[in-house]
Amino acid sequence: MTKEIRIASIGVGTLGFLHASNIQHRVPNARIEKVAATREESAKRAADKLGIQNWTTSLSEVFEDDNVDAVVITTPNYTHADLIKRAAESGKHIFVEKPITKTIEEAHEVIEIINRNNVICQVGFMRRFDPTYQEAKRRIEQGDIGQPIYFKAVGRDPGSPPESYVKTSGSIFHDFTIHDFDAARYLMDSEIHSIRSVGKVLMDEYLKKYNDYDQAHSLITFESGAFGDIESSRNAGYGYDIRSEVIGTEGTIQLGSLRNQDVQFLSLNGNNSSEIVPEYQTRFRESFMKEMEYFVGVLNNENEPVNTAVSALRSLEVAASAVESCEKDQEIEVRRKVFEAMK
């Protein structure tokens, strides 16, 4: 029998509030039971906008609340491990934004705890719920392009995050390119075997203090033998530019904006030759809703778990290998840990 899933939102920033609003107003069989934030004014303001009474600055209050079935975690990356562990040990199901944790070691630990406590953990790789990516996946699986042999992706953000965010977020590979690593695994239906990455700071000098980059490129080799390349940029002042391509032995499928013209003018002042998506919330608005709808369905035993903690670890392992590749200036074979149970 379908039941209403009562969810606590931990973190009410831009994405946290978007998730909470979707749950409260758009996702069937779910509601926001409580919101939690470190700042009282943020928690209260979010609760008021959502039309609920329950807000708190105490995470213990969330984890000890028997009226909370699940939590949505959208806090800074470095907090994920502790919050996942506390949620699992409290018997709460978990939706957490990517990356699952900041480090590989933390991910190993939380996966063990998730499995031990028999809770669901879904990680926020929303592109798998985007209609464009799902249609491409369907066409690839039915053989429309033959055997996939090459993956190409372009990921460009309008600008770098503020320094206060970069301090704790991890590298561009952990915070941004990881979406393309996950999309590559999803579309090619193959794990990434090895990676060769390079990065540069072209605009934002403060990134150098944190061994981070605003421009990076990665060459990847899949276990299937396929090949690929990924561009990651924080310098696209004209907007949010996400495109992918899969080349097969019998055809090619392209994801992203395709227009019937050879030249486009992309300007920082907005005087562009065509409409440009400004940021990720606009591009993937429906995907964010659909992934949360799917998560609620999993908790009601209507859907099979996807974007699991172990799957998220696989993308995190690639991101960590990309950082190592930059540091050592060489190709790195992705090292993986095998888990008996997958949650």
Secondary structure, 3 states (H helix, E strand, C coil): CCCCEEEEEECCCHHHHHHHHHHHHCCCCEEEEEEECCCHHHHHHHHHHHCCCCEECCHHHHHCCCCCCEEEECCCHHHHHHHHHHHHHCCCEEEEECCCCCCHHHHHHHHHHHHHHCCCEEEECHHHHCHHHHHHHHHHHCCCCCCEEEEEEEEECCCCCCHHHHHHHCCHHHHHHHHHHHHHHHHHCCCEEEEEEEEECCCCHHHHHHCCCCEEEEEEEECCCCEEEEEEECCCCCCCEEEEEEEECCCEEEECCCCCCCCCCCCCCCCCCCCCCCCHHHHCHHHHHHHHHHHHHHHCCCCCCCCCHHHHHHHHHHHHHHHHHHHHCCCEECCCCCCCCCC
